[in-house]
Amino acid sequence: MSAPKTLPPRSEVPAADTWDLSSLFTSDDAWREEFAAWEKRIGEYEKHRGKLGESAKNLAACLDFDYDFERQAERIGVYAFLRTSEDQTNQDSQAMVARYQNIATRASEAASYIRPEIMAIPEERIKSYLEAPELEAYRLVLRRLLRYKKYTLSPREEQLLAMQGEMAGAAGNAFRKLLDADLKFGFVRNEKGEEVELSNASFIELLQSPDREVRKTAFHQYYEQFRGHENTLAATLQGSIHKDVYYARARGYEGARAMALYPDNVPASVYDNLIASVRKHLPTLHKYYDVRRRKMGLPDIHHYDTYVPILTDLEIDRPWDEAVELVTSAVKPLGDEYVRVLTAGLTDDRWCDRYPNRGKQSGAFSSGSFDGAPYILMNYKSTVFNDVFTLAHEAGHSMHSYFSAKSQPFQYYDYTIFVAEVASTFNEQLLSHHLLAKATNNRERAYLINREIDDIRGTVFRQTMFAEFEKITHEMAEKGEPLTVKTLQEAYRGLLDAYFGPDFVIDDDLSRECFRIPHFYRAFYVYKYATGMSAAVALSRRVLEGGERELNDYLGFLKGGNSKDPLDLLRGAGVDMEKPEPVDTALEHFGKLVDELDAIL
């Protein structure tokens, strides 16, 4: 019998497979030195208190300091976050994050007077400030800030809210530690007879096994841990939802969703139209599940049957270098600079932390900053084809960060999540197009179409279901309805029944999925995946079928940072997300793919 496959400790991971964080800090000691200097600067906020309404020069001086302080804080915070994501059990990096969060909360408290002081400046005077040359660099900042006037509280109330920063994150932090460090899932024997450690990182890999018994065992064994901790998990999710509702009520928003949409200046109709369009196309999704069941020769279909490719015999091992080559070849339509910078980042410049290790944060992310490289965390598995698309996705985020930081000043470089998901899924569309063009027969084409179908299913349909769950549960809290293990699972089960359809077998364990989704601790975020993919489908075709103008429009969007509202940035790139057409177009494309898959298999 072969020895069980376990994840290596962080100390045994080769340096070449890890990210090089020296663009931020050369060592933890260098971080501590900068941290100490940063902490000492908090007192400088007091020099500007009470003076912002005296002159445009005074206000400019305060904003200069505030953004310089925030720029320093970003570098310190990103480094600490990246270090702790390497190994969630590392006490030293956890201490770095805790120290950063503590001082960031103190700094937020010290700076809490800025917003109310600006809001208190008489209307005629603030109008004159907006035309003053000293404040030219902050004109858009101030206009955006003044939108919040009706939601801004008194200086003392703002200070009290700022003091709650660490406490507000407690539920999400507890969930993360439980999910990534404390939950132990045991071992599962894979289709090769190997014992594999079941973890958040290996769960999807096991669900992609061609052996149904392996998939079924992994699914139920994984959720057994969530069943055993469901009361704790329900309490943390409840705490996160109540936190959102509290802040919305404290500031006078109509509700938690309205508060979440306000910064992007996105109307609720965009969110509701997304749900309506997806609901309209659910019969096509149900048809796909039946196609999948029939083509796999299954008597019935469960959730653990939805991740494995229908044509499992076409799965091959793709080492990291091959994945990088595929991604960089796929993005060639975006020009020489894009390809050159990304290729260096994924190879010699070591932007990416590549493989799973013990205690490493699950999933994948891109973490861009103004002064550092746009780092990527992966848990790359060479036998999981979708990980190549995950790499393309995160590379899209990182190149968005690269172009934004290069093209915008600090106060306007950090793009919103709403547009971020366009840049990432755009790259996935390019990769799919590239691979389909290389397909040599119908089986290869069917394999790739199956993957693209599952990508749209996971990004548009699934994330919209998540968005509905967030909407429902926050409305429950706002109405005073209890959020318990039972009520949360009932709400989720109702959505599962609707989205998977009458012929899909819903295992009871699947209702516990609502307790394991990290995005639920950052509510009203996931809908942006769905709108982002819809926009990306339209824009990728626009670039692939267009010329220099269409490419420049898209690169201009990447360079735009947050210099315009997200919907305006997208209009400039060539798509209007206030209309239902982009979502409907993406889902009509989904329907055509389902029909083609059914025909050629």
N, C-alpha and C positions, 0 to 999 in steps of 0.2 A: 504494500500500500504506500502511495506517495505521501510525503510530508505535507501538512496543510499549508496553503499559500497565505502568508500573512503580509501585512504592509510593513515596510521598513520604518524604523525610527528616523526622525529628521536628520539626526547626526550622521546617518549612513547614506544619505542621498548625495550623489556626485554634484560638485559645484556647477558643472556645465549644464546640469538639468534644472538648476534653480535660477531665479531672477537675480540680477545684480542691482542692488538698491543704492549703489554709490552715487547715482545722480541726485539722490535725496540726502543721504548721509553715508559717510565711509565706514561708520561703525556705530554701535550702540553708545559708546563713550562720546562720540561726536554729537550724537542726538542729545545726550544728557546735558552737554555743555550748552547747546543751542536752546534746549528746553529751559535751563536756568536763566539764560539771558531774556528769553521770551516772557517768562513768568514775571520778571522784574519790571517789564514794560507796562503791566496792567495799570499801575498808578498814574501813568501819563494820561489816561482817559479823563482824570479829574481836572486836568488843566483846561479842558475845553468846556466843561459843564457850565451852563448858564450863559454862554457867550455866542451860541449859534445864531441867534436872532439879531445880533448886533451889526454884523456885516457879512457880505459875501466872502470876504477874505477869511474871516473866522470860521465860517462853515467849511470852506475849502480846506483849511488847515486841519480841521477835525476829520474830514473825510479822507484826506491824505494819510493821516495817522491810522485811522481805522482800517483802511484797505491794506496798508503796509503791514499792520499787525495781523490781519487776516491772512495775508499771503504767507507770512512766517508761520502762522498757526497751521495752515494747510499742509505745508511741507512736514511739520512736526507730526501732525495727526495722521497723515497718509502713511508715513514711515511706521509709526506705531501700529496702525491697523494692519499693514502688510506683514509686519513681523509676527503679530499674533495669529494671523490667518495661516501662517506656515505650520503652526502647531498650537491648537487651542488649549493644550495642557501645559504649555510652557509658562511657568510662573513669572519669569522675568518679563516676557513680552506682555503678559496680562497686566503686570504692574505698570508698564509703560503706558498702556491704554488707559488704565484707571487714573494715573497721574495726569495724563492729557485731558481726560474728560472732566476731572475735578477743576483743573485750571481753566479749561475752556468755559465751564459753567461760571466760574468766578469772573472771567473776562466778559462774558455775556451780561452778567449782573452789573459790572462796572460800566458797560457801554449801553445799558438799557435806557438811559436818559435821552439818547440821540434821537430816536424816532419820535417820541412825544415832543421834544423841543422843536424839531423841524415842523411837526404838525401844528405847533402853537404859533408859528411865525404868521403874522397877518397876511391875508391873501395877496394884497397889492405888493407887499415887500417880497414875498416868495416869488411872485411873477418877475420882479426886477432881478432877483437872484438868478433865475433861469436864463436870463439874457446876459449875465455878468461873465466876462472872459475868464475870471478865476475858476468858475464852476463849469466851464465848457465840457471838461472831461466827465462830469457827473450829471449832465443835463438829463439823460435818460434814466439814470439811477434815481434822481429826485422825482421825476414824473411818475415813475413806477411806485416810489414810496408814497407819494401823495394819494395814490389810489387807495391806500390802506387807512386813510384818515378816519373813516367811520368805524374801523375795527381796531383802532389804537386806543389803549387805555391811559390812565394817568401815569405819571412817572413812577409812583410807588407801586401801582398795580403791575406795571411792566417789569419792575424790579423783582416783584414776588414771582411772576411767571418765569422770569429768567433763572431764578434760584432753583426752579424745579427740574432743571435740565437732566441731571443724573437720575433723579427719581422717575422721570418720564420714560427713560429708557430701560427701566428695571425689568419689565415684562419681556421685552424683546431680548435682552441680554440673558435672562434666565432660560428662555426658550432655546437660544443658540447654544448655551453651554450644555443643556440637556440633550439636544439633538446631535451635536458634533463631538461631545466628549463623554457624557455619562451613559447614554443609551448603548447597550451592547447587544448585538444581534446574533452572535454565535457564528456557526459555520454551515455552509451548504455545499453539498457535493454537486459539481457541475456535470455537464454531459460527457466530459472526458474522464470522469471518475475522480477528479481532483477536489480536495476540500478547500473551499474558498471562504475567506472571512467575509461575512455579510456586513456591509456598511452602507452609509449613504452614497458613497462613491461607487460601490460595486453593485448596488441594488438594480440599477437600470441595465447594467451589463448582464446580470443574471436573468432579467426579464426579456432580454434579447436572445436567450438560449433557444436553439431549435428544439430542445427537449421540453415538452409541455410540463412534465412532472417537475423538472428543475424550476421552471417559471412559477408553477403553482406553489411549490414548497417555499421558494424565496419570498413570494408575495405574502403568504400567511405567516411565515416566521418573522418577517420584517414588521408586519402590523401587530404581531403579538406584543411587541414592546410598547406600542402606542396604546393598545388595549390595557396593558398593565399600568400605564401612566396617564390614562385619559383624564382623570380628575385634575391632576397637576397641569396638564396641557390645556384643558378647558379654562382653568383659572388664569393661566398666562395670556391666552387669547382674549378672554373677557377683559383682563386688565388693559390690554393694548387698545381694544375697542372703546372702553370707557375713557381712556386717556384722550382719544381722538374727540369723543363727544364732549368731554370736559372743556378742552381748549376751544372748540367751536362755540360752545355756550358762553364761555368766559369772554370771548371777543365779540360776540353778537352776530355770528354767522347764522344763516338759515339752517345749516346742519353741517355735519362733519364732511360730507362729500363736497358741499359748496366751498368750504374752507380749503379743501385739497385742490380743487379745480381753479381757485382764484389766482394763485401766483402765475399760472400759465395763461391766464385770461381766456380759458377754454369754457364755453357755455355748456351747461348740463345737457343740452340737446345733442352734443357730440357723443357723450357717454350713452345717452338713451337711444340715439339712432343706431349706435353700434350694436347694442343688445337687440333692438328690433330687427336689424338686418340679419344678424346671426340666427335669431329665432326663426326668421322666415326661411332660412336655408337649412334648418335642422333635418328635414327629410332627406336631403342629399347626404348628410353625414350618416344618417341611419342606413342609407343605401350602401355607403362605403363599408360599414361594419358587416353587412350581409355579404358583400363582395369578398371581404377579407375572410370571413368564416368559410365561405364556399371554396375559395382558392386554397385555403390551408387544410381543407378536408376535415373540418371540426364539426361535431354534432351540435355544439353551442359555442358561444363566445363570451369570455370573461375579460376583465380589465387586463389581466396578466397575459392575454393573447394579443394585445394591441401594440406592443413595442417591438416585437420580433419582426424582421423583414419577412414578407411572404415568401420570397425566394432566398432562403437562408443559405443555399449552396453557393451563392455568389459572394458571400462574405469572405473577405481576405484580410490578411494582416497588413496594416499600413503603418510602418515606423514613422516616427516624428518627422524626419527629414522629408519623407514622401508627402506627408500631410502639408508641410510648409510649401513644398513645390506645387501641390495642387492649388492651394489657396492663393499663392502669389501669381500663378499663371491665370487663375480665374479673374483676378482684379486688374489685369492688363488694360482693359478698356478705360480705366481711370487715370491712365497716364504714367509717364516715367517716374516722376517724383514719388507718387503714391507707391509704386511697386518697389522702388529702390529703398525708401525709408522703411517700409514694412518688412522687406526681406532682411535687412540688417537687424531690425528689432527682434525678429523671430529666430535669428541665428547669433551672430557675433556679439550684438549689443545686449543680449540676454534680457529682453523685456519680460519673458514668460517663465513662470514656475510651472514645470511641465506635468509631473506625474503625481499620483497619490502617495502620501506617506501617513504614518500613524498620527492621528490628531489633527491632520490638515483640514481646513474648512472645506466642506463639500461643495460640489458644483463648480461654477466658473464665474469670473467677473473680470472686468477691466477697470483699472483705477488710474485715471489720468489726473495730472496736477499741472499747475502753471510752470513750475520750475524743475520738475522731474520727468523722467520717461513715463509714457503711458503704459503702466505695467498690466500684465495679464496673469491671472491665476487660472490654471487648468488642472484637471485630474484626468489627463489624457490616457486613454486605453486604446492600443493599436488595433484591437479586434472589434471595436465599436465604431462603425462607420460614421455615426452621427457626431462623434467627437471631432471629426474633420470639419463638419459644419459649425460646431461650437467654436472651434478655433477661428473660422472665418467670421463668425458673429462677433466674438470679442475683439478681433482685429479691426472690425468696422468701428467699434467704440474707440479703440485706441488711436486709430488714424483720424477720427473725428476730433479727439483731444489734441492730437498733434497739430492739425491744421488750425483749430480754434486758438490754441495757445500761441501759435506762430503769427496769427493774423489779427488778434484782438488784444487790447489791454486787459489787465487782470480783472477789472470790474465787469468786463463783458465777454470773457472767454468761456466761462463755465456754462455750457449748453444745458438745457433742461432735459429731463428724462423723456418728455413727450417726443422730442426730435431725435434723441439718442437712439431710440429703438428703430428709427428709420435707417440710420447709417449702418447698424449692425445687421438687420435683416436684408438690407440692400445687398450686402456682401454674400449672404446665403443665396440670394436669387442669382447672383453672378456665378457662384460656384455650381449651382444646379444647372444653369444654362451651359456652362463650360463642360460639365460631365456628360450631359445629354448629347452635346455636339460630338463627343468622342465615342458614344455608344456604337458598337459594331453589329448588334443584333437586337431582336425584340425582347429577349430575356434581360439583357443589360438595360434596355430602355424601360422595361417594366419595373425592374429593381429601382431605378432612379426616380421613376414616376411615383412609385410606392413611397419612396422617401420624401418626395416633395409633398405628396398628399398628407403624409403624417406630420410634416413640418407645419403645413397650414392648419391641420387639425389641432396640433399642439399649441400653435401660436394664436390663431384667430378664435377657433371654437373653444378650446380649453381655457384660455386666458379670459375670454368673455364670460364663461361660466364662473370663473374665480371672481370676476368683477361684479357679477350678479350677487354672489355670496357676500361680498363686502358691502354692497348696497343694502341687501336684506338684513344682515346682522347689525349694521350701524343704525338702520331704521328701527330695528327691534329695541336696541339700547336707547334710542331717542324717545321711543314710546314708553319706556320703563318696563319692557318685557324682559324676563330673566334670560340670561345667557348661561346655560348649563350644558353638561355633557349631552343630555337628551335633546334640548332645543337646538343646539348647534348642529348635532348630527341629523336631526329631522330636517332642518333647513337645507343642509347639504344633500341629503338623500333625495329631496324633492328635485333639486337641480340635476343630480345624477340620472334620475328617471327620465327627465325631459331631454337631456342632452344625449344620452346613450340610446334611448328609444325602447319600445316595448319588447323587442326580440333579443335584448342584451341582458345577460345574467349579471345582476349587481350583487356581489358578495357583501355581506354585512361589514367586513373589514374595510371596504372601500369608503364607507361613511366616515371612517376615522382619518381619511386623508386630509380633512379640513384642519386637523391638529398638527400637520407636519409641513405645511407650506410656509416657508419663511417670508414670502411677500405679504402675507396677511398681517404681518407686524409693521408693515409700511403701507397702510391701506390706500386704496384708490391709485395704485401704481400700475397694476397688471393690465388695465384696459389699454395702456399705452403700447404694450406689446402687440395687441390686436390692431390698433389704428396704425402703429408703426409698420407692421407687415403689409397692411393694405396699401399704405403710401409707397412702401418699398417696391411692391409688385409693379405699380404704375410707373415709378421713377426709373426702375431698372430697365424696363422696356423702352422708356423714353430715351435713355442713354444708349442702349444697345442698338436701337433702330434709328437714332438721330445722328447728329454730327457734332461739330465743335461747340456750337451754341448750347446744345443740351448738356454736354459734358461740363462746360463752364458754369451753367446754371447749377448743376449738382455740386461741383467743387466750391462754388460760391456759398452754397448752403452749408457745406462742411466748415468753411472758413468763418461762417457768420456767428458762431458762438451763441450768445444770447443777446446780440445787438438788436434783434427785433423779437416780437412775440412769436411763439412757435408756429402758430397758424400762418402768420405772415411770411416766416422763413420758408415754409413749405409751399406757399403760393408762389414765391420767387423761384423755387426749384421746379415748379410745374404741376402741383396737385393741390386741390382745395378740400380739406378734411371736414369742412362744415357741411358738405354735401354728402349724401349717402352713396354716390357713385363709386368712390374708391373701394369701400367695403364690399358693395355688391359685385363689383368687377372681380375682386380677389376671390370671392366665393363662387362666382360663375366659372372662373378659371378652375377652381377646385372641382366643380361638377364635371367639367370637360375631362379633367385628369382621371376622375373616377370612371367615367365611361370608357376612356381609352384603356385604362388598366384592365377593366372587365373584358374588353374586346381582344386584347393581345395575349392574355394569359390563358 
